[in-house]
Amino acid sequence: MDISRKERDDLRRQREIMEAALSIFAAQGFHGTTMAQISEVAQYPLGTIYKYFSSKKQIYHDLVMERVHQLGDILYEISIQPDLSPTEKLKQFLFAKSKFYRTNSEFIRIYISERSTIDSVLLPKLNQKVNRMNDKMVSLFQKTFEQGRDNEFKSYPPREMALLFTDIAHSVSWSSLFEEQDDKIHHKRLELIFNIFLNGVAKNQTSQEN
């Protein structure tokens, strides 16, 4: 659906304000950030900031939901690729999540470090929304294990394998933000980790080397 020029301008301003807020959150933390600082960095008057966002909590909320939906869309697009086997989908899930973390490293660091004090205390509804999105992600993984249960994977409970895969994908992606690795080295590390995991769940127990 086409949108008007005014709507496009509004969306652009909102994104610029959120990106400005993100840069300050990264430098000073959520609690150390003020709307006046966001206004200064975004180069919009405070009145304009408040036109789009009622508070820095709303900015943070919208930042989180934007990124969560972006990751969800990426994983969903992989899940519906008809030419990919379940094993290939899992591999792409892992690589896509790691790439998303590295591309959005500032946001991921803020979100993980601030979640316990912001989501659960200041924005409990945000915490609930993120948890629901996480459940959807786990369900995507579970469906993939179910698709490969007859031919590719051992008969472990698909839900349990999906939860384990979720934990591994998050841990690997998170830890990569603290390591000085170029993309080639990181790619090889992901290949190794995926093959180790696959050897535990694949029916033939052999590595899937490229």
Legacy VTK file of the C-alpha trace (Angstrom):
# vtk DataFile Version 3.0
C-alpha trace
ASCII
DATASET POLYDATA
POINTS 210 float
0.000 0.000 0.000
1.315 3.421 -1.015
1.801 6.017 1.679
1.748 9.780 1.361
4.830 11.973 1.351
3.882 13.264 4.813
3.686 9.705 6.131
7.090 8.923 4.627
8.537 12.045 6.236
7.009 11.095 9.585
8.505 7.610 9.393
11.905 9.033 8.472
11.840 11.422 11.440
10.805 8.663 13.807
13.660 6.451 12.622
16.169 9.305 12.948
14.971 10.028 16.472
15.199 6.360 17.450
18.705 6.058 16.000
19.791 9.178 17.883
18.342 7.735 21.083
20.110 4.442 20.453
23.481 6.175 20.204
22.922 7.882 23.561
21.565 4.752 25.226
24.749 3.005 24.075
27.006 5.694 25.520
25.169 6.538 28.733
22.630 3.801 29.349
18.878 4.147 29.373
18.668 5.791 32.783
21.387 8.312 31.966
19.645 9.521 28.830
17.278 12.493 28.683
14.806 13.603 26.050
16.761 16.863 25.752
19.881 14.902 24.799
17.923 12.917 22.240
16.612 16.185 20.820
20.127 17.586 20.547
21.618 14.531 18.839
18.638 14.027 16.527
18.688 17.744 15.697
14.945 18.031 16.151
13.246 20.395 18.635
11.868 18.817 21.787
8.375 19.583 20.551
9.000 17.445 17.479
10.377 14.609 19.612
7.238 14.668 21.766
5.055 14.756 18.678
6.178 11.230 17.892
7.154 9.832 21.294
5.590 10.510 24.680
8.766 9.613 26.591
12.132 7.915 26.311
10.375 4.741 27.477
8.260 4.816 24.339
11.344 5.397 22.199
13.019 2.398 23.824
9.851 0.331 23.425
9.582 1.158 19.725
13.299 0.505 19.182
13.019 -2.943 20.725
9.859 -3.907 18.858
11.269 -2.680 15.542
14.383 -4.827 15.931
12.486 -7.836 17.272
10.160 -7.773 14.273
13.103 -7.367 11.896
14.745 -10.520 13.262
11.433 -12.368 13.245
10.852 -11.468 9.589
14.353 -12.658 8.644
13.866 -16.033 10.332
10.363 -16.462 8.927
11.575 -15.838 5.374
14.154 -18.584 5.831
11.533 -20.966 7.236
9.319 -20.731 4.136
12.049 -21.281 1.552
10.802 -24.354 -0.366
14.219 -25.355 -1.715
15.901 -25.598 1.701
16.044 -28.836 3.655
15.348 -28.675 7.413
19.084 -28.969 8.082
19.852 -26.126 5.685
17.171 -23.994 7.312
18.703 -24.518 10.750
22.097 -23.508 9.436
20.680 -20.366 7.871
18.799 -19.567 11.096
22.083 -19.669 13.026
24.009 -17.575 10.521
21.184 -15.056 10.119
20.791 -14.557 13.857
24.520 -14.097 14.334
24.656 -11.598 11.459
21.711 -9.706 12.935
23.445 -9.474 16.327
26.669 -8.240 14.773
24.907 -5.745 12.504
22.872 -4.421 15.444
25.579 -4.797 18.080
24.857 -1.471 19.807
21.208 -2.305 20.213
21.837 -5.910 21.313
24.319 -4.847 23.992
21.879 -2.283 25.378
18.925 -4.631 25.296
20.683 -7.543 27.005
22.330 -5.388 29.678
19.237 -3.314 30.447
16.506 -5.924 30.100
16.211 -6.878 33.763
15.729 -3.287 34.909
13.788 -1.854 31.969
11.588 -4.603 30.577
10.468 -6.218 33.803
10.229 -3.060 35.932
9.537 -0.049 33.701
7.997 -1.739 30.679
6.547 -5.106 31.721
4.249 -5.204 28.677
7.311 -4.908 26.439
8.811 -7.894 28.217
5.651 -9.860 27.519
5.691 -8.877 23.830
9.332 -9.897 23.448
8.644 -13.211 25.167
5.774 -13.878 22.771
8.042 -13.138 19.812
10.665 -15.462 21.269
8.027 -18.189 21.547
7.227 -17.693 17.861
10.914 -18.057 17.025
11.150 -21.279 19.035
8.028 -22.536 17.241
9.709 -21.892 13.877
12.678 -23.972 14.987
10.375 -26.671 16.382
8.491 -26.895 13.092
11.813 -27.271 11.278
12.829 -30.166 13.515
9.415 -31.736 12.947
9.849 -31.399 9.189
13.147 -33.286 9.365
12.128 -35.855 11.934
11.539 -38.688 9.440
14.709 -38.338 7.394
17.232 -35.959 8.949
16.952 -35.775 12.730
16.836 -38.231 15.589
13.538 -38.753 17.346
14.256 -36.395 20.218
11.312 -34.184 21.235
11.243 -31.378 18.628
10.334 -28.785 21.263
13.372 -29.663 23.360
15.675 -29.559 20.362
14.206 -26.191 19.374
14.829 -24.769 22.841
18.395 -26.085 22.831
19.026 -24.651 19.374
17.599 -21.293 20.496
19.981 -21.179 23.456
22.974 -22.112 21.298
22.126 -19.559 18.603
21.752 -16.790 21.181
24.913 -17.701 23.100
27.067 -17.931 19.983
25.667 -14.702 18.544
26.022 -12.811 21.832
29.580 -13.988 22.505
30.671 -12.951 19.019
30.068 -9.308 19.957
32.966 -9.471 22.410
35.469 -11.171 20.132
37.742 -9.470 17.653
37.028 -11.633 14.645
36.790 -10.768 11.008
33.852 -12.169 9.072
35.832 -15.069 7.608
37.004 -16.333 10.996
33.552 -15.853 12.468
32.023 -17.789 9.575
34.356 -20.737 10.205
33.498 -20.684 13.911
29.788 -20.821 13.132
30.383 -23.696 10.736
32.193 -25.630 13.469
29.549 -24.967 16.102
26.734 -25.914 13.751
28.459 -29.173 12.786
29.007 -30.066 16.446
25.327 -29.464 17.168
24.259 -31.346 14.049
26.335 -34.372 14.976
24.253 -34.632 18.129
20.846 -34.488 16.437
21.367 -35.813 12.892
20.353 -39.392 12.208
23.571 -40.209 10.366
25.748 -38.461 13.029
28.088 -37.085 10.378
29.177 -33.503 9.910
27.545 -31.512 7.160
30.659 -30.020 5.642
30.390 -27.465 2.815
LINES 1 211
210 0 1 2 3 4 5 6 7 8 9 10 11 12 13 14 15 16 17 18 19 20 21 22 23 24 25 26 27 28 29 30 31 32 33 34 35 36 37 38 39 40 41 42 43 44 45 46 47 48 49 50 51 52 53 54 55 56 57 58 59 60 61 62 63 64 65 66 67 68 69 70 71 72 73 74 75 76 77 78 79 80 81 82 83 84 85 86 87 88 89 90 91 92 93 94 95 96 97 98 99 100 101 102 103 104 105 106 107 108 109 110 111 112 113 114 115 116 117 118 119 120 121 122 123 124 125 126 127 128 129 130 131 132 133 134 135 136 137 138 139 140 141 142 143 144 145 146 147 148 149 150 151 152 153 154 155 156 157 158 159 160 161 162 163 164 165 166 167 168 169 170 171 172 173 174 175 176 177 178 179 180 181 182 183 184 185 186 187 188 189 190 191 192 193 194 195 196 197 198 199 200 201 202 203 204 205 206 207 208 209
